[in-house]
Amino acid sequence: MKASELYLLGKHLMELASRGMRDDSDPEVPEIYLVLISVLVEAPGISISELTARTGFAQSHVSAAVAHLREQGAVHTRPDPADRRRTLVTPVDGLVAAVTQRQQRDAEQVLAAALAEFDPDRDSVADRAARLAQAADELYRLLTARALGVNGDAALMPLHSLAEKATGKPEK
């Protein structure tokens, strides 16, 4: 695979993930809000810099999006007690309940739905989707560990453990 194909694959995967995190009844919102909310639901109380590392968006975009979400009442922010220069972000309880089910859909199901468009063999699609989801999960964990500056075998480490290792603080 060439780097240009890897780039295009990333764009295709982003589109699949975006479709997988939405329902037909959802209002259209910028992708950054969906991604930030998804990360915050999984790891509440993380800093703007960690949100930036996990999502790959520019810190200025993350800060602006968090400010907008705070104004809309979707998240709370507070200074980090350990370093008052850092801002910690937590989704409101109602938001967690509303988005957890949709935005945490299994990637294997999203991939299987996309693959089924091209292959009528359900067993073949299910097997291929499982393999691709497992490879994507490993790649995601390795790249997230790299972005957070965590050493070690992050491929098998749960995401909350990556945050603990990066910050030195257990998740709450």
N, C-alpha and C positions, 0 to 999 in steps of 0.2 A: 504494500500500500504506500502510495506517495503522500507527502505532506499535504498537498492540495486535496487529495481524496479524504484524508483524515479531517481536514477543515470542513469539507462538505458533509462528511458523516456527522460531525458535531452539530452542524446546522439541522440536519435531518432528525437527529436525536432530540434536539431542543424542541422541534415542532411536535414530535411524538409525545414528549413529556408534557408539553403545554396542553395538547389535546387530552392527555390522560389525567391532568389535574383539574379539568373543567367539566362542568355539566352544561347541557344546552341552555339551561335557565340562568346561568351565571352572566352577570354584566361583563362587558368588555373592560378590562383594566390592563394597564401596562404590565408587561411580563415581570419586571423587577419586583412589583408588589407581590405577585404570586410566589416568586422564588424566595423572597425574604420571609414571607409569612410561613412558607413551608419549612424553611430552616429554623425559624423561631419556634414553631410548634414542636419541632423535634428537639431543640436545644434552647429552651427559654433562659433568659438572663445572660446572654452572651454579649460581647462588646461589638461596637461598630467595626473595629478592625478585624475581629474574627468573622463577622458577617461578610466583610469584604473578601477575606481570604477564602471562605467557604463558597461564595457565589461567583467570584471572579469579576464582579462589577467594580467600577472605579469607586474609591472611597467617597468622593464628592457626590456621586449618584446614590450610594447607599445612605449617606447622611441626609441628603435631600428627601429620599423616599421614606426614611424613618421619621423625619420631621413631619411629612405629609400624613403618614399612618398615625402618628401621635395626635396631630390636629383632628383627624377623623375619629379618634377614640379607639383605634384598633390595637395600639401598643402603649405601654408605659415605659418611660425612660427614667433612669436615676444614675447619679454618679457612682462609680465603683468605689466602695469604701476603702479598698486597698490602694487605689490610685485615682484620686478625684479628677484627674484629667480625662480619664476614660468614661465613656457612657455605656451603661448596660441596658439592654432592650429586652422587654418581656411582653408577649402578646396578652391581651385581656382574655379572661376565662371564656367568655362567649365566643371569641374568635377561635380559640383552640377547639372548642366543641364543634363549631361550624365547619372548619376546614380539615380537621384530622381525617375524616373518612375519605373525602375526595382527593386530597393532595397526598395522601399516603397510600394510594392505590399501588398494588404490586406491579413493578416494572415488567415482570414476566407476562402479566395479563395485557398490558399496553403493547408490548412487542408481539404477542400472539395475535392480537387483533389486527395489527398492521401486516403481519406475515400472512394471515388468513386471506387477505385481499389477493394474494398472488399464488397461494398453494391450497387447493381444496382438501388435501389430506390432513385431517385434524391431528392425527398422531405425529406426523412429521412436523407440523407447525408447533405442537406442544413441546416436542423434544428440542427443536431448534431454539424456540423462545427460552426454554430453561437454560440451555448452554449459553446463549447470548446474555441473558440476565445475570448469570453467574460471572461471566467474564467482565461485564459492565460494572458489577458490584465491586469486584476486586480492583479494577482500574479506578473507580470512584474513590475507594478508600485510600489507595496509594497516592493518587493525585491530591486528595484532601489533606493527607498527612504531610505531603510535600509543601502544600500551600501554607499549612499551619507551622511548618518547621519542626515536625515531629520525626524523630529517628526511630528505627526499629521496624518490626514486622507489623505494619499497620493494616495489612490486607485482611487480617482476621479479627481486628480489634473493633468493637462496637464504636459508633460515632461519638457517643458521650465520653468514651474513654480517651479518644483523640483529644477532645476538649480538655479533659482533666490533665492529660499529659502535657499539653501545650501551655496551660495556664498554671499548672501546679495546684489547682483547687478542684475538689470534687464537685460534680454537678449537684444541684439541689433538686 
